[in-house]
Amino acid sequence: MRRVVVTGLGAISPCGMTAESSWNAVLSSNSAVAPISGFSVENWPVQYAAEIKNYDPSAHFDRSELKRLDRFTQYALIAAKEAIHDSGLSIPLGDRGAVYIGSGIGGVGEISDATLRLQKRGPRGVGVMFIVQVLPNLAGGQVALYAQAKGPSLCISTACAAGNHSIGEAYKSIVMDEADVAIAGACEAGITPIGMSGFMNMRAMSKRNTKDASRPFDRTRDGFVMGEGAGILILEELDHALRRGARIYAEIVGYAQNNDAHHVTAPPDRHQGAYRCMKAALRSAGITPDQIDYINAHGTSTPQNDLKEIQAICDVFQEHSKALFISSTKGVTGHLLGASGGLEGVFLAKAISSNTIPPNAHLEDLDPLIEGGIFPREMLKKNIRYGLSNAFGFGGCNASIIMKKWEAMCES
């Protein structure tokens, strides 16, 4: 079977304009959550989010480009360019280059703005580039155009599981010999009045309105904090990477996805869908539960998700769950919705390659209902043989990815 390795990382996130700066912020628990500055939220019950701060689109794109690039696509391009540069690959990628970039809601900001212009000015208020700005697949389309990647191309829109699905399906395309290289991940720019209002009215968001509002697994957690950005990985067939002397962060060895078929927003008891998904990912990797050292949890800071995810982990890993390190990086980044799996895929590759487990920011009082697991409050240095990343989305979508330390595979 063709093997797939991670050779490049790119990110733009609320806590950093690059993969490295985002990773360093996560390690230091430097929360990006702050008062919303992009629009007025006066008298709103939710007034904090994890925005990308000091972002100047003109520093990255010229005026003609910006006419056709919604912010979610801008983020994808910035992260993809960094990942390609980090990998050392040359463009064009050609017929064997794939692009799998997902998004939960695409150009929701421009859709909202154009709707208001339509009401005020009629059809002329909707720009000629409206369609190419808002379609979720245009992020991948623009990245493919930049990289001249002419192989498989797919936009997966599975809510907050889109990033993991995109990485996993890109992995499969290389395993199936459809591509040698894939640009994979997800992007999101949902911090808009309509995006915030929708989640706020669902009572899914934290109303703490403090820098430490995102606190996965803490007894006092009361909802997620919205973030934005993109996380992109370069996946490469092993021999292709070795021939060009590429640096390898980790090897992807397992992937699974399924559906709860239970409820459009709420997980089932003990998150049986996540349980089945992690079990299937372990089978895909051909490993036993006790070989996993670290889990980057979905951990959104909502009461039900956090509890039921850990219950599912305990059901999968049984006695080993007591020795399993678990953390959610959303305490620093907020919840990037569809882009969360992309960014957390970057973090998992970083964790494995650097032997570093990121902490659980703002975890002060572990929920007493949570059983099993080791939840570090500070960065830990530890050899990680295998790591797993979870992502779950509305509609009952689940996706789990397993990565392995490259040095360990070389020695086996």
Order of alpha helices (4+ residues) and beta strands (2+ residues): beta-alpha-beta-beta-alpha-alpha-beta-alpha-alpha-alpha-beta-alpha-beta-alpha-beta-alpha-beta-alpha-beta-alpha-beta-alpha-alpha-beta-beta-beta-beta-alpha
